[in-house]
């Protein structure tokens, strides 16, 4: 039986000398050291031998197995070295050549401006929160002092998701102002939030309008908040966004959920107030609407208007982006044209 082990060892070593690839080496390992190999069968047969034969035959079988495993490791190292030498014999690598260019992604220009707007208000102590885009009629209109028969509803071209006239009727929010009501219902004053997000209106798309656009809503509620606080906050915002030397104008305007209401405009950066085509000859560019939160809106949210007051504002992000970068068509932002987007 030991002669059989000697023949098996000799045959295995001779065949190992002819192995030239890792695949052939794996086949050799399975044939001579695998679970179904002749050597494994020989080791299992030791149990049937007499005690004296077990000692000598078992020792020889284990020695053969250890020797073949050692030769397998040496062959593996040899093949690995051969592979390295073969790869080094190929074309030389010129490390002085310039590297390959991999384009780096960046934020969309609208997203960049949203982040910048929120950062300005964050420095003034405002928290940034999000809200649902599918909204209830109550939060989008009624909670903001716009009941079903109010003529101000004509200001909003609404995309309805169901045709019912209940306060729970669903729609795509027409502005981010519904978050005023949600915030005041869920939190007690003092409050100071800004809410960026997408809004939707049933409008024809042209150079200055789109059916989907972005707004940033702001709300502050506390004791002794006055119109002066609103004006100073928005003046600081305008100067942070457009430069400290930018002229800012505050005028009265109407919104159902604020009283009094106002609008903020900046001095036209193209004509410096002289009047041009961009500003329609007025010298000013309107950027946002604002006002003191209507007492009825506070009361409807469970906040006593005799104790608390607040201000709110809302701005169109696309409009600010257009003004800052001189873009002449809002549709460029959503065309997917990389030639346009790479400029930002």
Number of C-alpha atoms within 10 A of each C-alpha: 10 13 8 11 18 14 11 16 19 13 12 18 16 11 12 18 10 10 16 13 14 13 10 12 19 14 13 18 17 12 15 21 18 15 11 11 13 15 22 16 12 18 17 11 13 16 12 9 12 9 10 9 14 16 12 11 19 20 12 16 21 15 12 18 18 12 13 19 15 11 16 19 10 12 19 15 12 12 16 14 12 14 13 10 11 10 11 11 9 8 7 8 8 7 7 6 7 7 7 6 6 6 6 5 7 11 12 14 19 20 16 13 18 21 13 14 21 21 15 16 21 15 9 13 11 19 17 17 13 12 16 13 17 16 22 22 24 20 20 25 25 19 23 25 21 19 15 15 7 12 10 15 14 8 9 15 13 17 16 18 13 10 9 11 10 11 16 13 15 20 19 22 26 26 24 27 25 25 24 26 20 14 18 22 14 9 11 13 15 13 15 21 22 24 22 24 19 19 19 22 19 15 14 8 12 11 11 12 16 17 16 14 19 20 22 23 25 25 27 23 22 16 13 11 15 13 16 9 15 19 19 11 13 19 21 16 17 22 15 16 16 16 11 12 10 17 18 19 15 16 11 13 15 15 20 19 25 23 18 17 22 19 20 23 19 22 22 24 18 15 16 14 17 13 16 15 10 17 18 11 13 15 20 24 21 19 17 21 22 30 26 24 26 22 19 18 21 24 14 17 19 13 20 13 17 10 9 17 23 27 25 24 24 22 23 20 24 23 21 21 19 17 19 13 11 12 16 12 12 19 15 13 17 11 10 10 10 8 7 12 16 12 8 11
